[in-house]
Each structure stands twice: as structure tokens, then as C-alpha cells.
Amino acid sequence: MTPDQLMEAQELKKSIREQAHANRKAQTDKEELSQKICETFACLPEFSAAGTVMVYIDVRTEVRTRQNLPALLKSGKRIVVPYCVDKELELFLLDDMDELAIGMYKILEPKNELRELAAKRIDVKELDLIMVPGVAFDRRGARMGHGFGYYDKLLEHARADAPLVALAFECQLFPEIPTQAHDVFMDKIVTEQAIYPGKGR
């Protein structure tokens, strides 16, 4: 990619990110649609086949997952949630909603005193299925995050056979997201209307 093309792609990404944020903010019935999306996720064959599942906890206007966590905890799967430390995502084995508390930036995350417990720390290689948030997607499975690269770093170390399933509202889908060689594609994107098969890794 030439410097000009790179700059053009960055500009396009910026405008898509802004548009996606606006679309998501304006989305009505978020609770209801999120419930539908989360239920579809739990019915996927990838979920049935997985023993250890990573589930993100929603922030701001993302597809809401927290109301579905209690049901997932009863599913017989090991449920893992990510949290951020020094710009890296760490993984926590969640057994009970009481292990979460409101932390910095009003984000629901594992309680500080539990994070260092050996039994609670999970290695990314243990994940059989990874639920991925994002700001914008296209139907090939290309994903755009907030631009901090937290998930990119985590997904680099995930097992190649662990499916990546993104949750999104239909309003977050765009005709095409600009990608670079290192970008990771989702295996599936679940919206309130459909399940889109992505290119995967």
C-alpha cells in the first residue's frame, strides 16, 4: 500500500467509525435486539461444541451481553470475560455475577481482589469460542474496533480452530471495511436479522 493509499484508507476508516458510532447510538430497542442476538449466539453449533467460551461485557452502545450472562453461566460452559490491564486484555473465569463490579470508566469488570487468583486466570489458548465486539463490520467478516488494538493483540494468540463470532446490530454493517494484511476476519457475524458467514482466519 502506498503512503497515499494508506492515508485514504485511514480517512475512510475514520468516517466509517464515526458513522457506525452514530448509527449504534441512534439504534432503538437495543435491549430487545441484544436479547435476540445473544439468544442466536447461544444456539450456534460453535457454542454447543465449545467447552470454554469468551464473552465480552458490553460498554456504552454495544450489543448488550450482560443481561444474558446469567443464562450463559447456567449453560454448563466455562464462561470467560476479558478485562483490560495496561492496554492488554486479560482473561477471567467467571462463575458468578457477584464476581463483577463497576470499575473504571463505569465498565463492569472482574473484582480486583479476584483477578490474581490462579484458578481465575485463563490463557487465551484455552478458549474454544470467542465472542468479539466491534464498531463496524462488513459481510466478509472484516472488523473495525475502537482503534486501540486490544482485541487484535488477543486474537493473534488465539487457537486457529477457535471460531471468532462477532455480535453487531444490523446498522453496524457497511459495504466494505478497508483492511490490511494483518487484519483478522470473523468466522461469523450475528445480527438481529441474520448470521453472516465471514472469511475467518
N, C-alpha and C positions, 0 to 999 in steps of 0.2 A: 504494500500500500504506500503510495507516495505521500509526502507531508500534506499536500493539498487534499488528497482523498481522506486522509486521517482526520484532518480538521473538519471536513464536510461531514464525515460520519459522526464526529463528536457533537457537531451542531445539531444534526438530525436526532441523535440520542437525547440531547438536552431538551429539544422541543417535544419529543415523544414522551419523555419522563414527565415533563410539565403537564402535558395533555392527559396522560394516564392518571396523574395525581388528581387533576381537576375532575376527570370522569369518575374516579373512585369516590371522591368526596361528595359528588352530586348523586351518587347511586342511592336510590331509595330502597326500603325493605332489606337493609343489609343483614339484619338478624335472621329473617326468614330465608333469604337466599343462601346465607352462610350455612344454615342448618341443612339445607338441601344439598349443598356442595359437600359438606362434611359426611353426610349420610352416604352419598355416592362414593366418596373416598373409602369408607369402611366396607363397602360392598365390592370393591375391586378384587379381582383374583390375586393381585400382588399383595393386598392386605391379608387375605386368607392364608397365603403361602408364607408370610413373614412371621418370624418369632420376635424380632426386636424392631420396633418402628419409631422413627424420629418424627415428632410432631412439633411444628413451631407454635409459639403462643403469639396471638395477634397483637399488633400495636397499631394505634391510630385507625386508619380506614381499611386495613387489610381484611381479607375474608376472615371472619371471626371463628376461631377454633376453640376458645376457652370454654364455651358452653358445652362443647362436645367432649372435652377431656374426661369428665366423669364416666361417660359411656365407654370411651376407649380404654380407660383403666380397668373396666369390668370385662373387657373383651378376651382376657387371658393372654394378651400380648405383653411383652416388656415395652413400656412406653417411655421414650427418652425425649427430653426437651433441651434445646440449646440455650445458652446464655453467653453474654459477651464479657470477656476479660481482656483488657489491653488490645483491643481490635482483633481478637481471635475468638472464635466460637468454641466454648467448652460444652461437654455433654453430660447431662444429669439423668439418672434413672429415677423416674417419678412413680411413686407408689400411691400417693395420696394428695389430694388438692391442698391439704393443710401444710404441705412442704413448700408451698409457693407463697410469696409475699410481694407487695408492691415495692419495687426498688427504684433506682434512679430513672429519671425521665418518665415516671409513672408506669413503668413496664412491670408486668407480673413475671417474676423470675424465682428460681430456687432460693430458699433462705440461705444467707451467708454461712451460718453455722453448720449447715448440712453439706456444703459443697466439697469440703475436704475429706469427707468420709470415703474410704476406699470402695465401699460397696455401692456408692452412688456415682462414682466416676466411670464413664463409659468411653471406650475407644471407638473412633469412627468406623473401624473395620468390623465392629460387632453389628452394625446396622444392616438390616435386611431390606429395609424400605425407608426412603427419605422423602418426607413432605417438605416442599420448598415454597417459600413465599416469593413474591416479586412485585415489581411496579408495573411492568408491561411485558407482554409476550406476543409471539406470532404463532401461527398454526403449525409451523415446522418444529416448534418446541424451543425456539430461541427465547432467552430470558434477559430481562434488564432489571437489575436490582437498584439499590439506592446509590450505587457508585462507590461504596466503601470496600467491596470485595470480600466481605466476611464469608458469604456462602461459597464464593469461588474457591477460597482457600480450603474450606472444609471439604467441598466436593472433589477437590483434587486428590484427597486421600481416601475417599470412599471406595468400597469394593466395586469393581466394574459390573458385577452381577446384581448390585443393589439398585432397583429401579428408582428413578427420580420422578416424583409426581408433584406437579405444581397445582396450587389452588388459586383460582382467579375468578373475578366477575367477568362476564362477557365484555363489559365496557373497557377492560384492560387489554383486549386483543387488538393488535394492529396488523396491517397487511404484511409488513416486514420490519424486523428489528435489525439494524446493522450489526454484524458480528465480525469477530476476528478469529484467527486460527485457534487461539487458546480457549475460546468461549465454549461453555458446556451446554448442550441441548438437553431438554427434558424428555423423558420417555413418554409421559402423558401430561396433559393439562386438563383439569376438571373444572368446568364452569357450571353455572346453574342450568345451562341449556344442553351441554354436550360433554363428551370425553374426547379430546383431540389426541391422536397418536403423534408423538414427536419423533424426531430423528434419534434421540438418545445419544449415548456416547459412542 
